[in-house]
Amino acid sequence: MANIINVDGRPVLQVLWHLDDVHECAQSRGIDLTDEQANKTLELIAKSHDATIGVNFDVINHSIQAVLTKTWG
């Protein structure tokens, strides 16, 4: 979900991804995640965020796979 908020009187675009989004993305691939795994997925996305790519379903899917295979720190 994206919306515009005001920070110090200036407009800022804010994009929100929720735990439910991660679960839905995983379920669309036939994967059941625990809340802990979904939270770790969000943490990985936040730590490795690349503004030139942004956050999208490909990024979420890649991060889910990394969490499941424990290929991140």
N, CA, C and O atoms as CSV, one atom per row, in Angstrom:
chain,resi,resn,atom,element,x,y,z
A,1,MET,N,N,0.841,-1.159,0.000
A,1,MET,CA,C,0.000,0.000,0.000
A,1,MET,C,C,0.897,1.236,0.000
A,1,MET,O,O,1.891,1.288,0.724
A,2,ALA,N,N,0.552,2.199,-0.791
A,2,ALA,CA,C,1.311,3.449,-0.841
A,2,ALA,C,C,0.397,4.605,-0.471
A,2,ALA,O,O,-0.786,4.619,-0.811
A,3,ASN,N,N,0.960,5.558,0.223
A,3,ASN,CA,C,0.214,6.773,0.538
A,3,ASN,C,C,1.192,7.913,0.756
A,3,ASN,O,O,2.398,7.707,0.892
A,4,ILE,N,N,0.653,9.105,0.787
A,4,ILE,CA,C,1.481,10.287,1.021
A,4,ILE,C,C,1.204,10.787,2.431
A,4,ILE,O,O,0.055,10.996,2.821
A,5,ILE,N,N,2.283,10.973,3.187
A,5,ILE,CA,C,2.184,11.518,4.537
A,5,ILE,C,C,2.976,12.817,4.576
A,5,ILE,O,O,3.767,13.101,3.677
A,6,ASN,N,N,2.761,13.593,5.612
A,6,ASN,CA,C,3.524,14.824,5.794
A,6,ASN,C,C,4.546,14.637,6.896
A,6,ASN,O,O,4.222,14.196,7.999
A,7,VAL,N,N,5.784,14.980,6.583
A,7,VAL,CA,C,6.865,14.946,7.560
A,7,VAL,C,C,7.481,16.342,7.562
A,7,VAL,O,O,7.987,16.813,6.544
A,8,ASP,N,N,7.430,16.986,8.709
A,8,ASP,CA,C,7.935,18.357,8.830
A,8,ASP,C,C,7.288,19.269,7.792
A,8,ASP,O,O,7.944,20.154,7.241
A,9,GLY,N,N,6.005,19.052,7.529
A,9,GLY,CA,C,5.266,19.902,6.598
A,9,GLY,C,C,5.548,19.627,5.130
A,9,GLY,O,O,5.120,20.392,4.265
A,10,ARG,N,N,6.261,18.547,4.835
A,10,ARG,CA,C,6.598,18.210,3.442
A,10,ARG,C,C,6.012,16.847,3.083
A,10,ARG,O,O,6.010,15.936,3.912
A,11,PRO,N,N,5.520,16.702,1.864
A,11,PRO,CA,C,4.944,15.417,1.479
A,11,PRO,C,C,6.019,14.343,1.292
A,11,PRO,O,O,7.088,14.598,0.738
A,12,VAL,N,N,5.707,13.145,1.767
A,12,VAL,CA,C,6.606,12.004,1.661
A,12,VAL,C,C,5.780,10.808,1.190
A,12,VAL,O,O,4.718,10.516,1.739
A,13,LEU,N,N,6.288,10.121,0.161
A,13,LEU,CA,C,5.628,8.897,-0.293
A,13,LEU,C,C,6.046,7.768,0.631
A,13,LEU,O,O,7.236,7.550,0.855
A,14,GLN,N,N,5.076,7.058,1.161
A,14,GLN,CA,C,5.331,5.953,2.076
A,14,GLN,C,C,4.724,4.683,1.470
A,14,GLN,O,O,3.544,4.662,1.121
A,15,VAL,N,N,5.516,3.648,1.350
A,15,VAL,CA,C,5.051,2.371,0.825
A,15,VAL,C,C,5.142,1.344,1.941
A,15,VAL,O,O,6.200,1.163,2.543
A,16,LEU,N,N,4.038,0.679,2.212
A,16,LEU,CA,C,3.987,-0.269,3.320
A,16,LEU,C,C,3.795,-1.689,2.813
A,16,LEU,O,O,2.936,-1.943,1.968
A,17,TRP,N,N,4.584,-2.600,3.324
A,17,TRP,CA,C,4.429,-4.028,3.088
A,17,TRP,C,C,4.208,-4.674,4.446
A,17,TRP,O,O,4.944,-4.402,5.395
A,18,HIS,N,N,3.214,-5.512,4.538
A,18,HIS,CA,C,2.818,-6.117,5.804
A,18,HIS,C,C,3.188,-7.596,5.849
A,18,HIS,O,O,3.465,-8.214,4.821
A,19,LEU,N,N,3.188,-8.139,7.040
A,19,LEU,CA,C,3.424,-9.563,7.235
A,19,LEU,C,C,2.451,-10.383,6.380
A,19,LEU,O,O,2.830,-11.402,5.804
A,20,ASP,N,N,1.203,-9.931,6.305
A,20,ASP,CA,C,0.209,-10.630,5.492
A,20,ASP,C,C,0.613,-10.681,4.020
A,20,ASP,O,O,0.334,-11.666,3.337
A,21,ASP,N,N,1.266,-9.632,3.528
A,21,ASP,CA,C,1.728,-9.621,2.137
A,21,ASP,C,C,2.760,-10.724,1.905
A,21,ASP,O,O,2.743,-11.390,0.870
A,22,VAL,N,N,3.649,-10.911,2.864
A,22,VAL,CA,C,4.670,-11.952,2.758
A,22,VAL,C,C,4.002,-13.324,2.780
A,22,VAL,O,O,4.344,-14.197,1.982
A,23,HIS,N,N,3.051,-13.514,3.692
A,23,HIS,CA,C,2.342,-14.788,3.768
A,23,HIS,C,C,1.602,-15.080,2.456
A,23,HIS,O,O,1.657,-16.200,1.949
A,24,GLU,N,N,0.920,-14.083,1.913
A,24,GLU,CA,C,0.178,-14.273,0.664
A,24,GLU,C,C,1.106,-14.614,-0.491
A,24,GLU,O,O,0.788,-15.463,-1.323
A,25,CYS,N,N,2.242,-13.957,-0.537
A,25,CYS,CA,C,3.227,-14.213,-1.581
A,25,CYS,C,C,3.734,-15.654,-1.474
A,25,CYS,O,O,3.847,-16.353,-2.481
A,26,ALA,N,N,4.033,-16.086,-0.271
A,26,ALA,CA,C,4.513,-17.454,-0.053
A,26,ALA,C,C,3.416,-18.457,-0.403
A,26,ALA,O,O,3.678,-19.455,-1.075
A,27,GLN,N,N,2.211,-18.200,0.041
A,27,GLN,CA,C,1.112,-19.129,-0.216
A,27,GLN,C,C,0.826,-19.273,-1.707
A,27,GLN,O,O,0.409,-20.340,-2.157
A,28,SER,N,N,1.047,-18.209,-2.472
A,28,SER,CA,C,0.825,-18.291,-3.920
A,28,SER,C,C,1.820,-19.240,-4.580
A,28,SER,O,O,1.605,-19.697,-5.702
A,29,ARG,N,N,2.911,-19.531,-3.872
A,29,ARG,CA,C,3.924,-20.478,-4.358
A,29,ARG,C,C,3.824,-21.828,-3.641
A,29,ARG,O,O,4.695,-22.684,-3.791
A,30,GLY,N,N,2.758,-22.006,-2.866
A,30,GLY,CA,C,2.566,-23.265,-2.153
A,30,GLY,C,C,3.446,-23.429,-0.937
A,30,GLY,O,O,3.732,-24.551,-0.518
A,31,ILE,N,N,3.880,-22.310,-0.362
A,31,ILE,CA,C,4.767,-22.324,0.797
A,31,ILE,C,C,4.016,-21.784,2.009
A,31,ILE,O,O,3.392,-20.726,1.936
A,32,ASP,N,N,4.074,-22.505,3.113
A,32,ASP,CA,C,3.506,-22.024,4.371
A,32,ASP,C,C,4.643,-21.522,5.246
A,32,ASP,O,O,5.561,-22.272,5.580
A,33,LEU,N,N,4.577,-20.257,5.613
A,33,LEU,CA,C,5.587,-19.657,6.479
A,33,LEU,C,C,5.031,-19.463,7.875
A,33,LEU,O,O,3.838,-19.219,8.051
A,34,THR,N,N,5.896,-19.573,8.860
A,34,THR,CA,C,5.522,-19.148,10.201
A,34,THR,C,C,5.596,-17.624,10.243
A,34,THR,O,O,6.203,-17.007,9.368
A,35,ASP,N,N,4.991,-17.025,11.242
A,35,ASP,CA,C,5.113,-15.575,11.404
A,35,ASP,C,C,6.573,-15.186,11.590
A,35,ASP,O,O,7.000,-14.132,11.119
A,36,GLU,N,N,7.340,-16.029,12.273
A,36,GLU,CA,C,8.763,-15.739,12.484
A,36,GLU,C,C,9.509,-15.700,11.145
A,36,GLU,O,O,10.323,-14.806,10.917
A,37,GLN,N,N,9.236,-16.656,10.271
A,37,GLN,CA,C,9.882,-16.669,8.955
A,37,GLN,C,C,9.452,-15.465,8.115
A,37,GLN,O,O,10.269,-14.866,7.416
A,38,ALA,N,N,8.182,-15.119,8.186
A,38,ALA,CA,C,7.695,-13.959,7.438
A,38,ALA,C,C,8.338,-12.675,7.966
A,38,ALA,O,O,8.702,-11.791,7.191
A,39,ASN,N,N,8.474,-12.579,9.290
A,39,ASN,CA,C,9.121,-11.414,9.882
A,39,ASN,C,C,10.592,-11.341,9.471
A,39,ASN,O,O,11.098,-10.260,9.167
A,40,LYS,N,N,11.279,-12.486,9.461
A,40,LYS,CA,C,12.680,-12.508,9.021
A,40,LYS,C,C,12.783,-12.091,7.555
A,40,LYS,O,O,13.752,-11.445,7.157
A,41,THR,N,N,11.791,-12.457,6.758
A,41,THR,CA,C,11.764,-12.044,5.358
A,41,THR,C,C,11.687,-10.526,5.263
A,41,THR,O,O,12.430,-9.917,4.493
A,42,LEU,N,N,10.801,-9.909,6.033
A,42,LEU,CA,C,10.704,-8.443,6.038
A,42,LEU,C,C,12.005,-7.807,6.520
A,42,LEU,O,O,12.437,-6.791,5.976
A,43,GLU,N,N,12.633,-8.399,7.540
A,43,GLU,CA,C,13.904,-7.876,8.049
A,43,GLU,C,C,14.985,-7.935,6.973
A,43,GLU,O,O,15.747,-6.982,6.807
A,44,LEU,N,N,15.055,-9.046,6.244
A,44,LEU,CA,C,16.033,-9.186,5.180
A,44,LEU,C,C,15.799,-8.143,4.091
A,44,LEU,O,O,16.745,-7.530,3.597
A,45,ILE,N,N,14.548,-7.947,3.722
A,45,ILE,CA,C,14.225,-6.947,2.700
A,45,ILE,C,C,14.662,-5.562,3.164
A,45,ILE,O,O,15.227,-4.795,2.384
A,46,ALA,N,N,14.406,-5.240,4.418
A,46,ALA,CA,C,14.793,-3.930,4.948
A,46,ALA,C,C,16.311,-3.763,4.957
A,46,ALA,O,O,16.820,-2.696,4.614
A,47,LYS,N,N,17.032,-4.811,5.346
A,47,LYS,CA,C,18.493,-4.731,5.427
A,47,LYS,C,C,19.155,-4.643,4.064
A,47,LYS,O,O,20.211,-4.026,3.922
A,48,SER,N,N,18.539,-5.258,3.056
A,48,SER,CA,C,19.180,-5.321,1.743
A,48,SER,C,C,18.472,-4.448,0.706
A,48,SER,O,O,18.679,-4.618,-0.495
A,49,HIS,N,N,17.646,-3.525,1.165
A,49,HIS,CA,C,16.852,-2.698,0.250
A,49,HIS,C,C,17.723,-1.962,-0.756
A,49,HIS,O,O,18.713,-1.329,-0.389
A,50,ASP,N,N,17.351,-2.048,-2.016
A,50,ASP,CA,C,18.024,-1.350,-3.110
A,50,ASP,C,C,16.996,-0.425,-3.743
A,50,ASP,O,O,16.037,-0.891,-4.360
A,51,ALA,N,N,17.185,0.860,-3.599
A,51,ALA,CA,C,16.206,1.826,-4.088
A,51,ALA,C,C,16.048,1.801,-5.603
A,51,ALA,O,O,15.029,2.257,-6.122
A,52,THR,N,N,17.042,1.274,-6.322
A,52,THR,CA,C,16.899,1.194,-7.776
A,52,THR,C,C,15.949,0.065,-8.184
A,52,THR,O,O,15.425,0.065,-9.297
A,53,ILE,N,N,15.730,-0.889,-7.289
A,53,ILE,CA,C,14.809,-1.998,-7.550
A,53,ILE,C,C,13.500,-1.802,-6.801
A,53,ILE,O,O,12.423,-2.073,-7.332
A,54,GLY,N,N,13.600,-1.330,-5.570
A,54,GLY,CA,C,12.420,-1.177,-4.732
A,54,GLY,C,C,12.032,-2.499,-4.109
A,54,GLY,O,O,12.819,-3.446,-4.088
A,55,VAL,N,N,10.822,-2.555,-3.606
A,55,VAL,CA,C,10.277,-3.786,-3.045
A,55,VAL,C,C,9.117,-4.190,-3.940
A,55,VAL,O,O,8.197,-3.408,-4.182
A,56,ASN,N,N,9.175,-5.414,-4.422
A,56,ASN,CA,C,8.110,-5.943,-5.269
A,56,ASN,C,C,7.995,-7.435,-4.977
A,56,ASN,O,O,8.720,-7.972,-4.139
A,57,PHE,N,N,7.084,-8.094,-5.673
A,57,PHE,CA,C,6.874,-9.507,-5.376
A,57,PHE,C,C,8.086,-10.369,-5.725
A,57,PHE,O,O,8.314,-11.392,-5.079
A,58,ASP,N,N,8.864,-9.978,-6.728
A,58,ASP,CA,C,10.093,-10.718,-7.026
A,58,ASP,C,C,11.078,-10.622,-5.864
A,58,ASP,O,O,11.697,-11.617,-5.487
A,59,VAL,N,N,11.223,-9.430,-5.300
A,59,VAL,CA,C,12.113,-9.229,-4.152
A,59,VAL,C,C,11.620,-10.037,-2.959
A,59,VAL,O,O,12.409,-10.668,-2.257
A,60,ILE,N,N,10.317,-10.013,-2.736
A,60,ILE,CA,C,9.754,-10.770,-1.612
A,60,ILE,C,C,9.990,-12.265,-1.813
A,60,ILE,O,O,10.412,-12.958,-0.887
A,61,ASN,N,N,9.716,-12.764,-3.027
A,61,ASN,CA,C,9.928,-14.194,-3.295
A,61,ASN,C,C,11.383,-14.599,-3.109
A,61,ASN,O,O,11.666,-15.645,-2.526
A,62,HIS,N,N,12.296,-13.788,-3.595
A,62,HIS,CA,C,13.725,-14.077,-3.440
A,62,HIS,C,C,14.104,-14.097,-1.954
A,62,HIS,O,O,14.870,-14.953,-1.511
A,63,SER,N,N,13.567,-13.161,-1.207
A,63,SER,CA,C,13.879,-13.074,0.225
A,63,SER,C,C,13.282,-14.239,0.999
A,63,SER,O,O,13.903,-14.747,1.933
A,64,ILE,N,N,12.074,-14.670,0.617
A,64,ILE,CA,C,11.480,-15.853,1.242
A,64,ILE,C,C,12.400,-17.057,1.037
A,64,ILE,O,O,12.682,-17.808,1.970
A,65,GLN,N,N,12.856,-17.221,-0.191
A,65,GLN,CA,C,13.742,-18.352,-0.497
A,65,GLN,C,C,15.031,-18.282,0.322
A,65,GLN,O,O,15.510,-19.299,0.823
A,66,ALA,N,N,15.587,-17.077,0.454
A,66,ALA,CA,C,16.806,-16.912,1.242
A,66,ALA,C,C,16.572,-17.266,2.709
A,66,ALA,O,O,17.426,-17.882,3.346
A,67,VAL,N,N,15.427,-16.882,3.238
A,67,VAL,CA,C,15.112,-17.214,4.630
A,67,VAL,C,C,14.939,-18.724,4.781
A,67,VAL,O,O,15.443,-19.307,5.740
A,68,LEU,N,N,14.238,-19.359,3.855
A,68,LEU,CA,C,13.991,-20.791,3.957
A,68,LEU,C,C,15.258,-21.613,3.804
A,68,LEU,O,O,15.396,-22.666,4.427
A,69,THR,N,N,16.178,-21.142,2.983
A,69,THR,CA,C,17.428,-21.886,2.778
A,69,THR,C,C,18.554,-21.374,3.682
A,69,THR,O,O,19.684,-21.860,3.636
A,70,LYS,N,N,18.209,-20.378,4.504
A,70,LYS,CA,C,19.156,-19.796,5.469
A,70,LYS,C,C,20.424,-19.316,4.799
A,70,LYS,O,O,21.530,-19.538,5.291
A,71,THR,N,N,20.243,-18.643,3.651
A,71,THR,CA,C,21.396,-18.121,2.922
A,71,THR,C,C,21.627,-16.644,3.199
A,71,THR,O,O,22.214,-15.934,2.382
A,72,TRP,N,N,21.164,-16.189,4.350
A,72,TRP,CA,C,21.444,-14.815,4.760
A,72,TRP,C,C,21.780,-14.829,6.246
A,72,TRP,O,O,21.429,-15.762,6.967
A,73,GLY,N,N,22.469,-13.776,6.692
A,73,GLY,CA,C,22.929,-13.725,8.073
A,73,GLY,C,C,21.946,-13.412,9.101
A,73,GLY,O,O,22.285,-13.358,10.283
